[in-house]
Amino acid sequence: MALEFTDANFDELVLQSDKPVIVDFWAVWCGPCRMVGPIVEEIGKDFEGKAVVGKVDVDNNPGTSAKFGIRNIPTILFFKNGQIADKQVGAVPKQVLVKKLEALL
């Protein structure tokens, strides 16, 4: 299951994680985000215990979105050791995201 990352918990849950982290930046009104959302949830289940998977609602968490320069959504950032290790902008098939995550494990 995907966690809900916020401006308040982002540093603790993402930047301080000892596991790779996928962060899906999304919004309720974004059509492509609704396509990617279920894929992110599936990846969260598939990689439970191996990686941290979560989402940031850009409308409710403008600080985090601005900090990482999110201009287009969905944007998925891949973190390892508190640093951005990879990035995907736009809706893509599940295997594209899985391949990027597996490279960080």
Secondary structure, DSSP 8 states (H G I E B T S, - for coil): --EE--TTTHIIIIIT-SS-EEEEEE-TT-HHHHHHHHHHHHHHHHTTTT-EEEEEETTT-HHHHHHTT--SSSEEEEEETTEEEEEEES---HHHHHHHHHTT-
